[in-house]
Amino acid sequence: MSNEKIQAGLDKYNASVEKATSKFPERPNLPEQRLYTPLDIKDTDYADEIGFPGMYPYTRGVQPTMYRGRFWTMRMYAGFSTAAESNKRYRYLIESGATGLSCAFDLPTQIGYDSDDPISEGEVGKVGVAIDSLADMEVLFDQIDLGKVSTSMTINAPASVLLSMYIAVAEKQGVPADQLKGTIQNDILKEYAARGTYIFPPRPSMRLITNIFEYCSKNVPKWNTISISGYHIREAGSTASQEIAFTIADGIAYCEAAIKAGLHIDDFAGRLSFFWNAHNNVLEEVAKFRASRRVWAKVMKERFHAEKPKSMMLRVHTQTAGSMLTAQQPNNNIIRVALQTAAAVMGGTQSLHTNSRDEALALPTEESVMIALRTQQIVAYESGLADVIDPLAGSYYVEALTNKIEKEAWEYIKKIDEIGGAVAAIEKGYIQKEIQDSAYKWQMDVESGAKTIVGVNKFQIEEEPPKGLLKVDASVGVAQCKRLADMKAKRDNDAVKSALADLKKACQDENENLMPHILNAVRTYATLGEICGVMREVFGEYEAHVNL
């Protein structure tokens, strides 16, 4: 059918709409365009912009057969209380069919403090597991073969230390570092922009990240050295376009820093991974995933002149949207998570964590975690969504929306380039301001009723207080501090002092890779706080200031 014929039909349709809407007015606050036709994608070149799975520009997925050959990694995020308690949960998840682990760390661990530090009081084991030393990491992975499991660690500022602990545990198990598979988040720029668990200023933080790139490319080649995270940017209130634009801008900054440090793009780019949010608007999320792969492929090919196909593939872990969980009518969250799971799968994620229904109230119970895992398994085995690759390709709406999100992302990336890159844009407060403005608009829409949240601003019911929530007792902190004191009394403290002195000297030499020195300190059972304390002494601490 010719475009002229389609346009004539569209004009006729639009005339009929006027009559229909006079009788049945449309809901307010809907997208301006109600219908999509071939005219909306008439300028889209299939070969150059959509293509085929496993082929540039990877719009339709990074693997030729996607889930027909192997499902995404069902990676359940867990960690609470002590290493021993978290270990029980990990083994429970593996026995229940999880194919990868994702470690949550408590707040003191995330910002480089030991459990016995005064600043840690009241926070030990609350939002994740407390890890003070190699001794805790040994317990965390007790009876779990690190040569067989893929592990993701949500850790950023002290990522170098936690990765070193993981390598050291593997050594004790007899698993060589070159066999380890997993991911560290290791994305410090989004901490400055959206999340806040930073320690050091940007420059030494970027040094640590590039040190990890270099070390792992030679010693831990199967490890994903960074998970460049849009998840937290979206949780802070960004739009879908902002999520991928700001995250890819961060990715550009990491690549530039690594190249400046002497690495070749194809030596490390294949181990970069991304972390997306799966939000409620299913079709928009599918388009976001597709657009993000296309943008990254073009960045790597056209800006960095990458040659290896793997360097151009945006591989992504996804987590369902925590900010979309409601404390009201928490069982509604099961439906939300199912829709978000469908979006991530149709979008082509490589791994997925599904949130539990009660996480707006507390850490999830075992029953809630099982429902979340079963959600993935039902989508995988029963829904049919994993049977065909990129099932929504060719949809006039999805293709048009993919193009729209890509266009908006490029506009943001261009603006960030003009400012001087992601680091400069963060230092000037540009990215923070854009996220804050989007978050404010969303909240105003909820409060005005322009946006409906079922059970929150519409369809409310009287509810009894929730029961059976998982709570971490304050005694966990006391027990953890005792364990830490016992470990310090038994270790070779002279070896610890020597290793920390060696690390301090290495920190003072900008050309020295810090990973071997951190690993050496970890092996002596130097604590996370002691190691980060040495780096704090040399690098200083970052203090946030936003010029809006």
Secondary structure as UniProt FT lines:
FT   HELIX           3..23
FT   TURN            28..29
FT   HELIX           38..41
FT   TURN            42..43
FT   HELIX           46..50
FT   TURN            53..54
FT   TURN            56..57
FT   TURN            59..60
FT   HELIX           66..68
FT   STRAND          73..78
FT   HELIX           83..95
FT   TURN            96..97
FT   STRAND          100..103
FT   HELIX           107..110
FT   TURN            111..112
FT   TURN            115..116
FT   HELIX           118..120
FT   TURN            121..125
FT   HELIX           134..140
FT   TURN            141..143
FT   TURN            146..148
FT   STRAND          150..153
FT   TURN            157..158
FT   HELIX           159..173
FT   HELIX           177..179
FT   STRAND          181..184
FT   HELIX           189..190
FT   HELIX           191..195
FT   HELIX           202..219
FT   TURN            221..222
FT   STRAND          223..224
FT   STRAND          226..229
FT   HELIX           231..235
FT   TURN            236..237
FT   HELIX           240..260
FT   TURN            261..262
FT   HELIX           265..268
FT   HELIX           269..271
FT   STRAND          272..278
FT   HELIX           282..298
FT   HELIX           299..303
FT   HELIX           309..312
FT   STRAND          316..320
FT   HELIX           322..324
FT   TURN            330..331
FT   HELIX           332..347
FT   STRAND          351..353
FT   TURN            357..361
FT   HELIX           366..381
FT   TURN            385..387
FT   TURN            391..394
FT   HELIX           396..419
FT   HELIX           422..427
FT   TURN            428..429
FT   HELIX           430..448
FT   TURN            455..457
FT   HELIX           475..490
FT   HELIX           493..507
FT   TURN            510..511
FT   HELIX           515..523
FT   TURN            524..525
FT   HELIX           528..539
//
